[in-house]
Amino acid sequence: MHEKNGFSQPNGIDIARSMACFLVVLIHVSGIRFGEFGAGWWASNAFDSVARCSVTVFFMISGALLLPRKEEIGVFYKKRVLRIIPPIFVWSAIYMAYFGVPGKTAFESLLLVFNGPVMTHLWYLYAIIGLTMFVPFLGMIYRSCGEKEKKVFIGVWLLVSAIIPVAWDIFEIKTNPIQVYNLGSFTGFMGLFFLGAYLHEKRSLKSFVCLAMYAAGFVIFGLIIAVLTFHYSVERKSPIEVFYGYQSIFVVLAAICLFKFAVCLPPLNRLVARVVRYISDCSLGIYCLHPLVLFISMKMFGSYIAVGWVPVAVTTVSVFVVTSVIVRVIRIIPWAKHIA
């Protein structure tokens, strides 16, 4: 953040994080009716497609913040890895307490946390542990690479992780070149860390036309995902999520556009800046809590709140606002800032 006359401007990372946080909520609202064709399916597909880049952007943000910094590995693990564990246990306990774990004692239920996420969306917290543990080593590679090496790595990663898996799935090609040529080193979310660090390194204030192109690219790639998902879902007579993958090529391209748009924006006006800082500060809590708010909303008002263009939009905004307020209240408790 940048200080000016006692007022702190959010930086591009805050803006990107806030946008991604809202889009995560949109994914979970719009995804309710995606599993079967019917009323509201196109709205579900369109919103979900545009929002799919959210988690991809989160990984890129982590890379932008962590890879360029040199830090002693013990200090890094203590600061970055250990801080992820409390949110996992606390939010897992909250969801298990609400939904219950039949036939399990409280202690046995707690042990389930070690087996994996008790709620689907918590997978991200588990993934971040392993990814963050590898950051000190990937950071050394990133910092020692020149411009050409960085571009080559990103290019090969895009081919191996973002293009080949989607193409091979769609065209039902049996031979897997990633296995045949042992290209596994160029797969995984670590490529998004590397990509985020590189794009953030190359950031600069852009003209209105350039920002408009980033915004248009974000929308266009989202629409491409929606159209391709529709086409191949109809062809296979069942909704498919091949193009929804967080590393699939059009999702990555949409994420690049959104990320570049955010980090290249000029200073925001004070009202927008305060909202962005608020959301950015509360993003962990919003991410972890919003499915519970959505579930309670569906119990109160029915699943029709996620059917159609207007209901999905209204429900997303409502869940996002309510969750943000709850998280803000939770964060009044000093220690709660570490889990929300």
LOKOL-833093 format. One record per residue (C-alpha): x, z, y; residue number from 1. Coordinates in Angstrom, 1 decimal, always signed. Layout:
N
+--------+--------+--------+------+
:     px :     pz :     py : resi :
+--------+--------+--------+------+
:      X :      Z :      Y :  NUM :
...
+--------+--------+--------+------+
This chain:
340
+--------+--------+--------+------+
:     px :     pz :     py : resi :
+--------+--------+--------+------+
:   +0.0 :   +0.0 :   +0.0 :    1 :
:   +1.1 :   -0.7 :   +3.5 :    2 :
:   +0.8 :   +1.9 :   +6.3 :    3 :
:   -0.3 :   +0.7 :   +9.7 :    4 :
:   -1.4 :   +3.1 :  +12.5 :    5 :
:   -2.2 :   +5.8 :   +9.8 :    6 :
:   -4.2 :   +3.3 :   +7.8 :    7 :
:   -3.0 :   +2.2 :   +4.4 :    8 :
:   -3.7 :   -1.3 :   +3.3 :    9 :
:   -4.2 :   -1.9 :   -0.4 :   10 :
:   -1.6 :   -4.3 :   -1.9 :   11 :
:   -2.3 :   -7.3 :   -4.0 :   12 :
:   -2.1 :   -5.3 :   -7.2 :   13 :
:   -4.9 :   -3.0 :   -6.0 :   14 :
:   -7.0 :   -6.0 :   -5.2 :   15 :
:   -6.4 :   -7.6 :   -8.6 :   16 :
:   -7.0 :   -4.4 :  -10.4 :   17 :
:  -10.3 :   -3.9 :   -8.6 :   18 :
:  -11.5 :   -7.4 :   -9.4 :   19 :
:  -10.6 :   -7.1 :  -13.0 :   20 :
:  -12.3 :   -3.7 :  -13.3 :   21 :
:  -15.6 :   -5.2 :  -12.1 :   22 :
:  -15.2 :   -8.2 :  -14.4 :   23 :
:  -14.8 :   -5.9 :  -17.4 :   24 :
:  -18.2 :   -4.4 :  -16.7 :   25 :
:  -19.6 :   -7.9 :  -16.4 :   26 :
:  -18.2 :   -8.8 :  -19.8 :   27 :
:  -19.9 :   -5.9 :  -21.5 :   28 :
:  -23.3 :   -6.4 :  -19.8 :   29 :
:  -23.4 :  -10.2 :  -20.4 :   30 :
:  -22.1 :   -9.9 :  -23.9 :   31 :
:  -25.1 :   -7.9 :  -25.1 :   32 :
:  -27.1 :  -11.1 :  -25.8 :   33 :
:  -24.2 :  -13.4 :  -26.7 :   34 :
:  -24.4 :  -12.9 :  -30.4 :   35 :
:  -27.5 :  -15.1 :  -31.0 :   36 :
:  -29.1 :  -18.1 :  -29.3 :   37 :
:  -32.2 :  -17.4 :  -27.4 :   38 :
:  -33.5 :  -16.2 :  -24.1 :   39 :
:  -30.7 :  -15.6 :  -21.6 :   40 :
:  -28.0 :  -16.9 :  -23.8 :   41 :
:  -26.7 :  -19.4 :  -21.3 :   42 :
:  -26.5 :  -16.7 :  -18.6 :   43 :
:  -24.7 :  -14.5 :  -21.1 :   44 :
:  -22.2 :  -17.2 :  -21.9 :   45 :
:  -21.6 :  -18.3 :  -18.3 :   46 :
:  -21.0 :  -14.7 :  -17.0 :   47 :
:  -18.9 :  -13.8 :  -20.0 :   48 :
:  -16.8 :  -16.9 :  -19.6 :   49 :
:  -16.0 :  -16.3 :  -16.0 :   50 :
:  -15.2 :  -12.6 :  -16.6 :   51 :
:  -13.1 :  -13.1 :  -19.7 :   52 :
:   -9.8 :  -13.1 :  -17.8 :   53 :
:  -10.2 :   -9.4 :  -16.7 :   54 :
:   -8.2 :   -7.8 :  -19.5 :   55 :
:   -5.6 :  -10.6 :  -19.2 :   56 :
:   -5.2 :   -9.7 :  -15.6 :   57 :
:   -4.8 :   -6.0 :  -16.5 :   58 :
:   -1.9 :   -6.9 :  -18.8 :   59 :
:   -0.4 :   -9.1 :  -16.0 :   60 :
:   -0.6 :   -6.2 :  -13.6 :   61 :
:   +1.3 :   -3.9 :  -16.0 :   62 :
:   +4.0 :   -6.5 :  -16.2 :   63 :
:   +4.2 :   -6.9 :  -12.5 :   64 :
:   +4.6 :   -3.2 :  -12.0 :   65 :
:   +6.9 :   -2.3 :  -14.8 :   66 :
:   +9.3 :   -5.2 :  -15.8 :   67 :
:  +11.2 :   -5.5 :  -12.5 :   68 :
:  +12.0 :   -1.8 :  -12.3 :   69 :
:  +15.0 :   -0.3 :  -14.0 :   70 :
:  +14.5 :   +3.2 :  -15.3 :   71 :
:  +16.2 :   +5.5 :  -17.8 :   72 :
:  +14.3 :   +5.0 :  -21.1 :   73 :
:  +13.6 :   +8.7 :  -21.7 :   74 :
:  +12.2 :   +9.2 :  -18.2 :   75 :
:  +10.2 :   +6.0 :  -18.6 :   76 :
:   +8.6 :   +7.1 :  -21.9 :   77 :
:   +7.8 :  +10.5 :  -20.5 :   78 :
:   +6.2 :   +9.0 :  -17.4 :   79 :
:   +4.5 :   +6.0 :  -18.8 :   80 :
:   +3.8 :   +6.4 :  -22.5 :   81 :
:   +2.9 :  +10.1 :  -22.7 :   82 :
:   +0.4 :   +9.8 :  -19.9 :   83 :
:   -1.7 :   +7.4 :  -22.0 :   84 :
:   -2.4 :   +9.9 :  -24.7 :   85 :
:   -4.7 :  +12.4 :  -22.8 :   86 :
:   -7.2 :   +9.6 :  -21.8 :   87 :
:   -7.4 :   +8.4 :  -25.4 :   88 :
:   -8.2 :  +11.9 :  -26.8 :   89 :
:  -10.6 :  +12.9 :  -23.9 :   90 :
:  -12.6 :   +9.7 :  -23.9 :   91 :
:  -12.7 :   +9.5 :  -27.7 :   92 :
:  -14.0 :  +13.1 :  -27.8 :   93 :
:  -16.7 :  +12.3 :  -25.2 :   94 :
:  -18.0 :   +9.3 :  -27.1 :   95 :
:  -17.9 :  +11.1 :  -30.5 :   96 :
:  -19.7 :  +14.1 :  -28.9 :   97 :
:  -22.4 :  +11.7 :  -27.5 :   98 :
:  -22.9 :   +9.5 :  -30.6 :   99 :
:  -22.0 :  +12.0 :  -33.2 :  100 :
:  -19.9 :  +11.6 :  -36.3 :  101 :
:  -22.1 :  +12.3 :  -39.4 :  102 :
:  -20.5 :  +14.4 :  -42.1 :  103 :
:  -17.4 :  +15.3 :  -40.1 :  104 :
:  -16.4 :  +18.6 :  -38.6 :  105 :
:  -15.1 :  +18.7 :  -35.1 :  106 :
:  -11.5 :  +18.8 :  -36.3 :  107 :
:  -12.1 :  +15.9 :  -38.8 :  108 :
:  -13.7 :  +13.9 :  -36.0 :  109 :
:  -10.7 :  +14.5 :  -33.8 :  110 :
:   -8.4 :  +13.2 :  -36.5 :  111 :
:  -10.3 :   +9.9 :  -36.4 :  112 :
:   -8.7 :   +9.2 :  -33.1 :  113 :
:   -5.4 :   +8.5 :  -34.9 :  114 :
:   -7.0 :   +5.9 :  -37.1 :  115 :
:   -8.0 :   +3.7 :  -34.1 :  116 :
:  -10.5 :   +3.5 :  -31.2 :  117 :
:  -13.8 :   +5.2 :  -31.8 :  118 :
:  -15.3 :   +2.8 :  -29.3 :  119 :
:  -14.4 :   -0.8 :  -29.2 :  120 :
:  -13.3 :   -1.0 :  -25.5 :  121 :
:  -10.8 :   +1.9 :  -26.0 :  122 :
:   -8.6 :   -0.6 :  -28.0 :  123 :
:   -6.9 :   -1.4 :  -24.7 :  124 :
:   -5.5 :   +2.1 :  -24.3 :  125 :
:   -4.1 :   +2.0 :  -27.9 :  126 :
:   -2.6 :   -1.4 :  -27.2 :  127 :
:   -0.9 :   -0.2 :  -24.0 :  128 :
:   +1.0 :   +2.5 :  -25.9 :  129 :
:   +2.9 :   +0.0 :  -28.1 :  130 :
:   +3.3 :   -2.5 :  -25.3 :  131 :
:   +4.6 :   +0.1 :  -22.9 :  132 :
:   +7.1 :   +1.3 :  -25.4 :  133 :
:   +8.6 :   -2.2 :  -25.5 :  134 :
:   +8.8 :   -2.5 :  -21.7 :  135 :
:  +12.3 :   -1.1 :  -21.3 :  136 :
:  +13.7 :   -3.8 :  -23.5 :  137 :
:  +11.6 :   -6.6 :  -22.2 :  138 :
:  +12.4 :   -5.5 :  -18.7 :  139 :
:  +16.1 :   -5.9 :  -19.4 :  140 :
:  +15.5 :   -9.4 :  -20.6 :  141 :
:  +13.3 :  -10.2 :  -17.6 :  142 :
:  +15.8 :   -8.9 :  -15.0 :  143 :
:  +18.7 :  -10.7 :  -16.6 :  144 :
:  +16.9 :  -14.1 :  -16.8 :  145 :
:  +17.3 :  -16.7 :  -14.1 :  146 :
:  +14.5 :  -18.8 :  -12.7 :  147 :
:  +14.9 :  -21.5 :  -15.4 :  148 :
:  +15.0 :  -19.1 :  -18.3 :  149 :
:  +11.8 :  -17.4 :  -17.0 :  150 :
:  +10.0 :  -20.7 :  -16.7 :  151 :
:  +11.1 :  -21.8 :  -20.2 :  152 :
:   +9.9 :  -18.5 :  -21.8 :  153 :
:   +6.5 :  -18.6 :  -20.0 :  154 :
:   +6.1 :  -22.3 :  -21.0 :  155 :
:   +6.9 :  -21.7 :  -24.7 :  156 :
:   +4.7 :  -18.6 :  -24.8 :  157 :
:   +1.8 :  -20.5 :  -23.3 :  158 :
:   +2.2 :  -23.2 :  -26.0 :  159 :
:   +2.6 :  -20.7 :  -28.9 :  160 :
:   +0.1 :  -18.0 :  -27.8 :  161 :
:   -2.4 :  -19.8 :  -25.6 :  162 :
:   -2.7 :  -23.4 :  -26.8 :  163 :
:   -1.8 :  -23.6 :  -30.5 :  164 :
:   -4.1 :  -20.9 :  -31.9 :  165 :
:   -7.2 :  -22.3 :  -30.0 :  166 :
:   -6.4 :  -26.0 :  -30.9 :  167 :
:   -5.7 :  -25.1 :  -34.6 :  168 :
:   -9.0 :  -23.2 :  -34.8 :  169 :
:  -11.1 :  -25.8 :  -33.2 :  170 :
:   -9.6 :  -28.7 :  -35.1 :  171 :
:   -9.5 :  -26.6 :  -38.3 :  172 :
:   -5.8 :  -27.5 :  -39.0 :  173 :
:   -4.6 :  -25.7 :  -42.1 :  174 :
:   -0.8 :  -25.6 :  -41.4 :  175 :
:   +0.2 :  -22.8 :  -39.1 :  176 :
:   +3.3 :  -23.9 :  -37.1 :  177 :
:   +3.7 :  -20.4 :  -35.7 :  178 :
:   +4.4 :  -19.2 :  -39.3 :  179 :
:   +6.2 :  -22.3 :  -40.4 :  180 :
:   +8.7 :  -22.3 :  -37.5 :  181 :
:   +8.8 :  -18.5 :  -37.1 :  182 :
:   +7.6 :  -18.6 :  -33.5 :  183 :
:   +6.1 :  -15.1 :  -33.7 :  184 :
:   +8.6 :  -13.8 :  -31.1 :  185 :
:   +6.7 :  -15.9 :  -28.5 :  186 :
:   +3.2 :  -14.4 :  -29.3 :  187 :
:   +1.4 :  -11.3 :  -28.1 :  188 :
:   +0.4 :   -9.6 :  -24.9 :  189 :
:   +4.0 :   -9.2 :  -23.9 :  190 :
:   +3.9 :  -12.7 :  -22.7 :  191 :
:   +1.3 :  -11.7 :  -20.2 :  192 :
:   +3.5 :   -8.9 :  -19.0 :  193 :
:   +6.3 :  -11.4 :  -18.4 :  194 :
:   +3.9 :  -13.9 :  -16.7 :  195 :
:   +2.5 :  -11.2 :  -14.4 :  196 :
:   +6.0 :  -10.1 :  -13.3 :  197 :
:   +7.0 :  -13.6 :  -12.6 :  198 :
:   +3.9 :  -14.5 :  -10.6 :  199 :
:   +4.1 :  -11.3 :   -8.6 :  200 :
:   +7.8 :  -11.9 :   -7.9 :  201 :
:   +6.8 :  -15.3 :   -6.4 :  202 :
:   +4.0 :  -14.0 :   -4.3 :  203 :
:   +3.7 :  -14.9 :   -0.6 :  204 :
:   +0.9 :  -15.1 :   +1.9 :  205 :
:   -1.0 :  -18.3 :   +1.5 :  206 :
:   -3.1 :  -20.5 :   +3.7 :  207 :
:   -6.9 :  -20.5 :   +3.5 :  208 :
:   -6.8 :  -23.8 :   +1.7 :  209 :
:   -4.4 :  -22.5 :   -0.9 :  210 :
:   -6.5 :  -19.3 :   -1.5 :  211 :
:   -9.6 :  -21.5 :   -1.8 :  212 :
:   -7.9 :  -23.6 :   -4.5 :  213 :
:   -7.1 :  -20.4 :   -6.4 :  214 :
:  -10.7 :  -19.2 :   -6.2 :  215 :
:  -12.0 :  -22.7 :   -7.2 :  216 :
:   -9.5 :  -22.7 :  -10.1 :  217 :
:  -10.8 :  -19.4 :  -11.3 :  218 :
:  -14.4 :  -20.6 :  -11.3 :  219 :
:  -13.6 :  -24.0 :  -12.8 :  220 :
:  -11.6 :  -22.6 :  -15.7 :  221 :
:  -14.4 :  -20.1 :  -16.3 :  222 :
:  -17.0 :  -23.0 :  -16.4 :  223 :
:  -14.7 :  -24.9 :  -18.8 :  224 :
:  -14.7 :  -21.9 :  -21.1 :  225 :
:  -18.5 :  -21.7 :  -20.9 :  226 :
:  -19.0 :  -25.5 :  -21.6 :  227 :
:  -16.6 :  -25.5 :  -24.5 :  228 :
:  -18.1 :  -22.4 :  -26.0 :  229 :
:  -21.6 :  -23.9 :  -25.7 :  230 :
:  -20.5 :  -27.2 :  -27.3 :  231 :
:  -18.7 :  -25.7 :  -30.3 :  232 :
:  -21.3 :  -23.0 :  -30.8 :  233 :
:  -24.0 :  -25.6 :  -31.1 :  234 :
:  -21.8 :  -27.7 :  -33.4 :  235 :
:  -21.2 :  -24.7 :  -35.7 :  236 :
:  -24.8 :  -23.5 :  -35.3 :  237 :
:  -23.6 :  -20.0 :  -34.3 :  238 :
:  -22.1 :  -18.6 :  -31.1 :  239 :
:  -18.3 :  -18.6 :  -31.3 :  240 :
:  -15.7 :  -16.7 :  -29.3 :  241 :
:  -12.6 :  -18.9 :  -29.8 :  242 :
:  -12.3 :  -19.7 :  -26.1 :  243 :
:  -13.0 :  -16.1 :  -25.1 :  244 :
:   -9.6 :  -14.8 :  -26.4 :  245 :
:   -7.6 :  -12.9 :  -23.9 :  246 :
:   -4.6 :  -15.2 :  -24.6 :  247 :
:   -6.5 :  -18.5 :  -25.0 :  248 :
:   -5.3 :  -21.1 :  -22.5 :  249 :
:   -8.3 :  -21.4 :  -20.2 :  250 :
:   -8.6 :  -17.6 :  -20.0 :  251 :
:   -4.9 :  -17.4 :  -19.1 :  252 :
:   -5.3 :  -20.1 :  -16.4 :  253 :
:   -8.3 :  -18.4 :  -14.9 :  254 :
:   -6.3 :  -15.1 :  -14.9 :  255 :
:   -3.4 :  -16.8 :  -13.1 :  256 :
:   -5.8 :  -18.1 :  -10.4 :  257 :
:   -7.4 :  -14.7 :   -9.9 :  258 :
:   -4.1 :  -12.9 :   -9.9 :  259 :
:   -2.5 :  -15.3 :   -7.4 :  260 :
:   -5.6 :  -15.1 :   -5.2 :  261 :
:   -5.4 :  -11.3 :   -5.1 :  262 :
:   -1.6 :  -10.9 :   -4.5 :  263 :
:   -1.5 :  -13.7 :   -1.9 :  264 :
:   -4.3 :  -12.5 :   +0.3 :  265 :
:   -3.7 :  -11.5 :   +3.9 :  266 :
:   -4.5 :   -7.9 :   +5.0 :  267 :
:   -8.1 :   -6.9 :   +4.5 :  268 :
:  -10.4 :   -5.4 :   +7.1 :  269 :
:  -10.7 :   -1.6 :   +6.9 :  270 :
:  -14.1 :   -1.4 :   +5.1 :  271 :
:  -13.1 :   -3.8 :   +2.4 :  272 :
:   -9.7 :   -2.1 :   +2.1 :  273 :
:  -11.3 :   +1.3 :   +1.6 :  274 :
:  -13.6 :   -0.1 :   -1.1 :  275 :
:  -10.7 :   -1.7 :   -2.9 :  276 :
:   -8.6 :   +1.4 :   -2.8 :  277 :
:  -11.5 :   +3.4 :   -4.1 :  278 :
:  -12.1 :   +1.1 :   -7.0 :  279 :
:   -8.4 :   +0.8 :   -7.8 :  280 :
:   -7.9 :   +4.5 :   -7.9 :  281 :
:  -10.9 :   +5.0 :  -10.2 :  282 :
:  -10.2 :   +1.9 :  -12.4 :  283 :
:   -9.1 :   +3.9 :  -15.5 :  284 :
:  -12.2 :   +6.1 :  -15.4 :  285 :
:  -14.5 :   +3.1 :  -14.7 :  286 :
:  -13.1 :   +1.2 :  -17.6 :  287 :
:  -13.5 :   +4.1 :  -20.0 :  288 :
:  -16.9 :   +5.4 :  -18.8 :  289 :
:  -19.0 :   +2.3 :  -18.0 :  290 :
:  -20.1 :   +1.5 :  -21.7 :  291 :
:  -21.7 :   +5.0 :  -21.9 :  292 :
:  -23.5 :   +4.4 :  -18.6 :  293 :
:  -24.6 :   +1.0 :  -19.9 :  294 :
:  -25.8 :   +2.4 :  -23.2 :  295 :
:  -27.9 :   +5.1 :  -21.4 :  296 :
:  -29.3 :   +2.5 :  -19.1 :  297 :
:  -30.4 :   +0.4 :  -22.1 :  298 :
:  -32.1 :   +3.5 :  -23.7 :  299 :
:  -34.0 :   +4.1 :  -20.4 :  300 :
:  -35.0 :   +0.6 :  -19.5 :  301 :
:  -34.6 :   -1.5 :  -22.6 :  302 :
:  -32.2 :   -4.3 :  -23.5 :  303 :
:  -34.1 :   -6.8 :  -21.3 :  304 :
:  -31.9 :   -5.6 :  -18.4 :  305 :
:  -29.2 :   -7.9 :  -19.8 :  306 :
:  -31.4 :  -11.0 :  -20.4 :  307 :
:  -31.1 :  -13.7 :  -17.8 :  308 :
:  -29.1 :  -14.5 :  -14.7 :  309 :
:  -30.6 :  -12.0 :  -12.3 :  310 :
:  -30.9 :   -9.0 :  -14.7 :  311 :
:  -27.3 :   -9.4 :  -15.8 :  312 :
:  -26.1 :   -9.5 :  -12.2 :  313 :
:  -28.2 :   -6.6 :  -11.1 :  314 :
:  -27.3 :   -4.5 :  -14.2 :  315 :
:  -23.6 :   -5.2 :  -13.8 :  316 :
:  -23.6 :   -4.1 :  -10.1 :  317 :
:  -25.8 :   -1.0 :  -10.9 :  318 :
:  -23.6 :   +0.2 :  -13.8 :  319 :
:  -20.5 :   -0.5 :  -11.8 :  320 :
:  -21.7 :   +1.5 :   -8.8 :  321 :
:  -23.1 :   +4.4 :  -10.8 :  322 :
:  -20.0 :   +4.7 :  -12.9 :  323 :
:  -17.7 :   +4.5 :   -9.8 :  324 :
:  -19.6 :   +7.4 :   -8.2 :  325 :
:  -19.5 :   +9.5 :  -11.4 :  326 :
:  -15.8 :   +8.9 :  -11.8 :  327 :
:  -15.2 :   +9.8 :   -8.1 :  328 :
:  -16.9 :  +13.1 :   -8.7 :  329 :
:  -14.9 :  +13.7 :  -11.9 :  330 :
:  -11.7 :  +13.1 :  -10.0 :  331 :
:  -12.4 :  +16.0 :   -7.7 :  332 :
:  -11.1 :  +18.2 :  -10.5 :  333 :
:   -7.3 :  +18.0 :  -10.0 :  334 :
:   -6.3 :  +17.6 :  -13.7 :  335 :
:   -9.1 :  +15.0 :  -14.3 :  336 :
:   -7.2 :  +12.4 :  -12.3 :  337 :
:   -5.0 :  +12.0 :  -15.3 :  338 :
:   -7.9 :  +10.8 :  -17.5 :  339 :
:  -10.1 :   +9.1 :  -14.9 :  340 :
+--------+--------+--------+------+
